[in-house]
Amino acid sequence: MSNLIKGDDINLKELLFILWKSKWIFIGITFVFAAASVYVSVSLPNVYQSNVVLYPQKDSSSGGVSGLGGQLGGLASLAGVNLQNNDKTDLAIEILKSRKFIDQFIVDHDLSVNILAAKEWSKGENKVVINPDIYDERNKVWLKTFSDIESDTPSKQELYKKFRELLNVTRLKEAGLVRISFEHVSPYVAKEIVDNLVIAINNVMKEEVIDSSEKSIAFLSAQLSKTDISNIQSVLYELIEDQAKSRMFAEVRDEYIFKTIDPAIVPEKKSSPNRALICIIGTFLGALLAFIIVVVSYFVKNEHKS
């Protein structure tokens, strides 16, 4: 050992001698890791990512009452009227990523099997191949035991967790745009889910505005019938008009909160796995382990001899 390491310097000549002497062990371990990494990389299914780029729509219907906060701000708040015309983009993004939204989305589009049991995509048949160890397609029965409570069907928590692993929502602050991405073994399923997500979040935000506007109008109309003061009546009329405009804009606009700038397409190339990188890393780790084993074995043998 003292011949191999002198001070802080390593005797490269003796190190190479050790590696050459145990070259078959070194080559064998490296080969096993290389072969295993090739097997793993080949076994992994192709995963495709579909993307859509969206432009956040702004509600321009409340500009006429933005100065009413000092006059009837308290009453407007009670009625659920927002006089500040805030950007709803962040709210829409958080709803899109929320457990409630995703749980309902999975149910509405019957995605449980595609999310948890998809094995690979058959290009020739354009069909998602389902893992027979997880789900029996013929009898429509889950074969795998799910979660700690050993349920026969996947829980909402498991579906949500897997869905969020595949979903990526990014706000491009500089450009003011939003990108939604989804990964799946089928490029067609990936695109379909992205398209449906855009429709779903627009509908959710639209329905929320319509419902809120209707409740606000009902409340403000009731207050209007209770007062004879002309100034207050004038403000109430403006508030009611504003809510009516908000409802109208929501009803006539399909892309209420997000307008599609760059629509999703069926990706032709996979996004993962990077098989070459997997093989390189696997081979490198094998060579590193082989090096450690060979050198340590040499030291141990020398220590016993001495």
Secondary structure, DSSP 8 states (H G I E B T S, - for coil): -TTTEETTEE-HHHHHHHHHHTHHHHHHHHHHHHHHHHHHHHHS--BEEEEEEEEE----TTGGGTT-HHHHHHHHHHTT--SS----HHHHHHHHHSHHHHHHHHHHTT-HHHHHTEEEEETTTTEEEE-TTTEETTTTEE-S-BTTTTBSS--HHHHHHHHHHHEEEEEETTTTEEEEEEEESSHHHHHHHHHHHHHHHHHHHHHHHHHHHHHHHHHHHHHHTT---HHHHHHHHHHHHHHHHHHHHHHH-SSSSEEEEE-----SS--B--HHHHHHHHHHHHHHHHHHHHHHHHHHHHHHH-
